[in-house]
Amino acid sequence: MKLRIQTLWKVPVYCAISSWLSFYLTVYIGGFFFTVQTLGADGVTQVSADPIRSAIFNGVLFLIVLLVGGLWAFRSMTKAEVVLSAGIASVFYLLIVLAQLYIPNFPLSLSITLAYIQNWTGTLSSFLLKLTNNLTLSMILSSFAPLGFILFGKKSNT
């Protein structure tokens, strides 16, 4: 089995770019889909996010990133190449999460900057948090989201 070294950067870069794009889509377009404005008894408009519509929006966005990556961006990669490349991305995400969880006084400004490239995995983390009610476990497990691309790898390079 021969691995093409030049393919190893594909999944980490795709995940970072997709996270960045999904962050901006959520900020600029998502608000039209899941924000709710109600007029209070005192005449003040209250703005909130509908949790169901927010979950649907984020779930669809997560699946779009997964499907576009698997069916388009990585279609020429073998399963072994996707495993290695997705493993690199997962280790990268895991190191960020572990640093945020366990380094005392981790800089908030750095966490905000990292949110741009963690948005895609953050969607999975939010879903897992609702299932497990365990923040640490949810964040660690969501770091392995890039491994979902393995399902779309080719059997061989022929």
C-alpha positions, 0 to 999 in steps of 0.5 A, a space after each residue: 500500500 503506497 500513501 501519497 504524502 502530498 494528500 496528508 494536508 487535505 483533511 486538516 486544511 479542509 476542516 479549518 476552512 470549512 469551520 471558518 466558513 460555517 462560522 460565518 454562515 452561522 453568524 450572518 445567515 443562521 440568524 435569519 433562520 433561528 432567531 425569534 423576536 417577540 414583543 414583551 409586555 413592556 414594549 421591548 423587543 426580546 431576541 432569542 434563538 429557537 433551540 430546535 431551528 438552531 439544532 436543525 441549522 447546525 446539523 444540516 451545516 455539519 452534514 453538508 461539510 461532511 458530505 462535500 468533503 467526502 463526496 467531492 474534496 477527498 474522492 481521489 484519496 484512498 481510505 488509508 490516505 483519508 485515515 492518516 489525513 483525518 487522524 492528523 486533523 483529529 490530533 490537531 483538534 484534540 490538542 486544542 481541546 485538551 489545552 483549552 480544558 486543562 491549561 490553567 488560565 488559557 487565554 480567552 482571546 486565543 479561545 475566541 480565535 480558535 473558535 473559527 477553526 473549531 466551529 465544525 467540530 463544535 456542532 458535534 460537541 454541542 449535540 454530544 453535550 445534549 446526549 451525555 451531559 458531560 462537557 469534557 467527554 463531548 469536547 474530546 469526542 467531537 475532536 474525532 469528527 474528521 474521522 467521519 471522512 473515512 467512510 468516503 475513501 476509495 478502496 484502492 488508488 486504481 
